[in-house]
Amino acid sequence: MTVRFLSAGDRALVVEFGNRIERALSDDVLRLDASLRSSGLPGVVETVPTFRSLMVHYDPVATTRADLAHAITRLLDRQPDPRATATLWRVPVCYEGAFAPDLGEVANRTGLAPSEVVALHSGIPYHVYMLGFLPGFPYMGDLPQELALSRRADPRLHVPAGSVSIATTLTAIYPYESPGGWHLIGVTPIRLFDPARSRPALLAPGDRVLFEPVDAAAFASITKAIDNGKYEVANEPIAR
């Protein structure tokens, strides 16, 4: 396997697998990430998977860039662990009315009915490629080809927390209110990032997400249960 090693300052090394967004590259990134985490290599502090690369933060007192690159090269041909698992999350989403301010525009631009947009978007599980932009913000793919649209020409200054969005070949959820230029087609009441949790980010690279449509009444009920600490996002382990 051919990769590029790129320095990121004196405390991080980037292992670059390619220049595209595709599942095969993501699988390579996640396979190396898992191998590194289980290898116990001295000096490795943290690993950060992205679409097409893995950033490895290291302690320069405990290892060197050259030694780390050499060790990683040996790991690249390691066979994946057949027991490796990820999580499939079933995320409730309300695609109705004010929860979906761009649904009508998306329908018009794709030539579909709003109900068809919802059915397509919620009809397949999505691969979590990486987290970024905001704490816990998941970049997920791949959208059905019929829904692939460029970003909005006029980004919003305020995108509500929980907004479910699409742009290009990807879909995402905004964990917090923030600016954003993606098309908003729904809202989920779940909290993607909570510093009080043992694992603050709900989703992790390599997980799958299946969106499950709910109406406004169910959305309100789930929100109340979350506020009372009585709701857990349905999930199940899956083979990676």
C-alpha positions in Angstrom: 0.0 0.0 0.0 1.4 3.4 -1.0 0.9 6.4 1.3 2.4 9.8 1.9 3.8 10.9 5.2 3.4 14.6 5.9 4.7 16.5 8.9 2.2 18.6 10.8 4.5 20.6 13.0 6.9 18.8 15.3 4.2 16.7 17.2 2.0 15.2 14.5 2.4 13.1 11.4 -0.2 12.8 8.7 -0.6 9.5 6.8 -2.3 10.4 3.5 -4.0 7.6 1.5 -5.4 9.5 -1.4 -7.1 12.6 -2.7 -10.8 11.6 -2.9 -13.8 11.0 -0.7 -14.7 7.4 -1.1 -15.4 4.4 1.2 -12.3 2.4 0.2 -10.0 5.2 1.3 -12.0 5.7 4.5 -11.8 2.0 5.2 -8.0 2.2 4.8 -7.8 5.1 7.2 -10.0 3.4 9.8 -8.0 0.1 9.5 -4.8 1.9 10.3 -6.4 3.9 13.1 -7.5 0.6 14.7 -4.1 -1.0 14.2 -2.4 2.0 15.8 -4.7 2.1 18.8 -4.1 -1.6 19.5 -0.4 -1.6 18.8 0.8 0.3 21.8 3.5 2.1 19.8 5.5 4.3 22.2 4.9 8.0 21.9 1.5 8.0 20.2 -0.8 10.4 21.9 -3.9 10.6 19.7 -5.1 9.7 16.3 -7.6 11.7 14.2 -9.2 10.0 11.2 -10.3 12.2 8.2 -11.8 11.5 4.8 -8.5 10.4 3.3 -5.8 10.6 5.9 -5.0 9.8 9.5 -3.3 12.4 11.7 -1.1 10.9 14.4 -0.2 13.1 17.3 3.0 12.0 19.1 5.3 12.9 21.9 8.7 13.9 20.3 10.4 13.0 23.6 9.2 9.4 23.3 9.6 8.8 19.6 10.8 10.4 16.4 9.0 11.2 13.1 11.3 8.7 11.3 10.7 5.9 13.9 6.9 6.5 13.9 6.7 6.5 10.0 8.7 3.2 10.0 6.4 1.6 12.5 3.3 2.7 10.7 4.7 1.4 7.4 4.9 -2.1 9.0 1.3 -1.8 10.3 -0.1 -0.9 6.8 -0.1 -4.5 5.6 -1.6 -5.9 8.8 -4.9 -7.8 8.1 -8.0 -6.2 9.6 -9.3 -7.7 12.8 -12.4 -9.7 11.8 -13.9 -9.0 15.3 -13.8 -5.2 14.7 -17.2 -3.6 15.2 -18.8 -0.2 14.8 -22.3 1.0 15.8 -25.4 1.5 13.8 -27.4 4.5 15.2 -31.1 5.0 14.5 -31.5 8.8 14.6 -35.0 10.3 14.8 -35.6 13.2 12.4 -38.6 15.5 11.9 -38.8 16.5 8.2 -42.0 18.6 8.6 -42.7 22.3 8.2 -40.4 24.7 10.0 -38.1 21.8 10.9 -37.2 21.5 7.1 -36.8 25.1 5.7 -35.0 23.9 2.6 -37.0 20.8 1.8 -39.2 22.5 -0.7 -36.2 24.0 -2.6 -34.4 20.7 -2.6 -37.5 19.0 -4.0 -37.8 21.6 -6.7 -34.1 21.4 -7.7 -34.1 17.6 -7.8 -37.5 17.3 -9.5 -38.8 15.2 -6.7 -41.7 15.5 -4.4 -40.8 16.4 -0.7 -42.0 13.0 0.4 -39.6 11.4 -2.1 -36.7 13.5 -0.8 -37.5 12.3 2.7 -37.9 8.7 1.6 -34.5 8.7 -0.3 -32.7 10.5 2.5 -34.0 8.1 5.2 -33.9 5.0 3.1 -30.2 4.0 3.5 -27.6 3.9 6.3 -24.8 6.4 6.1 -21.1 5.9 6.8 -19.5 8.3 9.3 -16.4 9.4 7.5 -15.1 11.9 10.1 -15.9 14.4 12.8 -15.0 18.1 12.3 -16.0 21.7 11.9 -17.8 21.6 15.3 -17.4 19.2 18.2 -19.2 16.0 17.2 -20.2 17.2 13.7 -20.4 14.1 11.6 -19.6 14.1 7.8 -21.6 11.2 6.5 -22.1 9.6 3.1 -22.9 8.7 0.6 -26.1 10.5 -0.4 -28.3 9.0 -3.1 -27.3 10.5 -6.4 -30.7 12.1 -6.8 -30.1 14.3 -3.8 -26.6 15.5 -4.7 -26.6 19.3 -4.7 -24.0 22.0 -4.3 -24.0 24.1 -1.2 -26.4 27.0 -0.8 -25.4 30.2 -2.6 -26.4 32.2 0.5 -25.1 30.5 3.7 -27.1 31.1 6.9 -25.6 32.9 9.9 -27.7 30.8 12.3 -28.3 27.1 11.7 -30.3 25.6 14.7 -28.7 22.8 16.7 -29.8 19.4 15.5 -30.4 20.5 11.9 -30.0 17.6 9.4 -28.4 18.9 6.2 -27.2 17.8 2.8 -24.6 19.1 0.4 -22.6 17.6 -2.5 -22.5 13.8 -1.7 -22.8 14.2 2.0 -25.2 14.6 4.8 -24.5 16.0 8.3 -26.0 17.1 11.6 -25.2 20.4 13.3 -24.5 19.7 17.0 -24.7 23.4 17.9 -26.2 26.5 16.5 -23.7 27.9 14.0 -23.3 29.5 10.6 -23.7 27.0 7.7 -24.3 26.7 4.0 -25.8 23.3 3.7 -29.5 22.6 2.8 -31.6 22.0 5.9 -34.2 19.2 5.4 -35.0 18.2 9.0 -34.1 18.4 12.7 -33.2 15.7 15.2 -33.7 16.2 18.9 -30.8 14.1 20.0 -27.6 15.6 21.4 -24.5 14.8 19.3 -22.0 16.2 21.7 -22.2 16.3 25.5 -19.1 17.0 27.6 -20.7 15.3 30.6 -20.8 11.9 28.8 -17.9 9.5 29.1 -17.6 9.7 25.3 -18.7 13.3 24.6 -19.2 12.7 20.8 -22.1 10.3 20.2 -20.9 9.2 16.8 -17.4 8.0 15.8 -15.7 7.5 12.4 -16.7 4.2 11.0 -20.2 4.2 12.6 -23.4 4.0 10.5 -26.4 6.3 10.9 -30.0 5.5 9.7 -32.4 8.4 9.9 -35.9 7.5 11.0 -38.7 10.0 10.2 -40.9 11.1 13.1 -43.7 13.6 13.2 -43.8 16.8 15.3 -45.6 15.2 18.2 -43.0 12.4 18.4 -40.2 15.0 18.1 -41.7 16.9 21.1 -42.0 13.7 23.1 -38.4 12.6 22.4 -37.2 16.1 23.3 -39.0 15.9 26.7 -37.5 12.5 27.4 -34.0 13.7 26.5 -34.4 16.7 28.8 -35.5 14.3 31.6 -32.6 11.9 31.0 -34.9 9.1 29.9 -34.0 8.7 26.3 -31.2 6.7 24.6 -30.6 6.7 20.9 -31.4 3.2 19.5 -28.2 1.5 18.4 -26.7 -1.9 17.7 -23.2 -3.2 17.0 -22.4 -4.0 13.4 -19.3 -5.5 11.7 -16.9 -2.9 10.4 
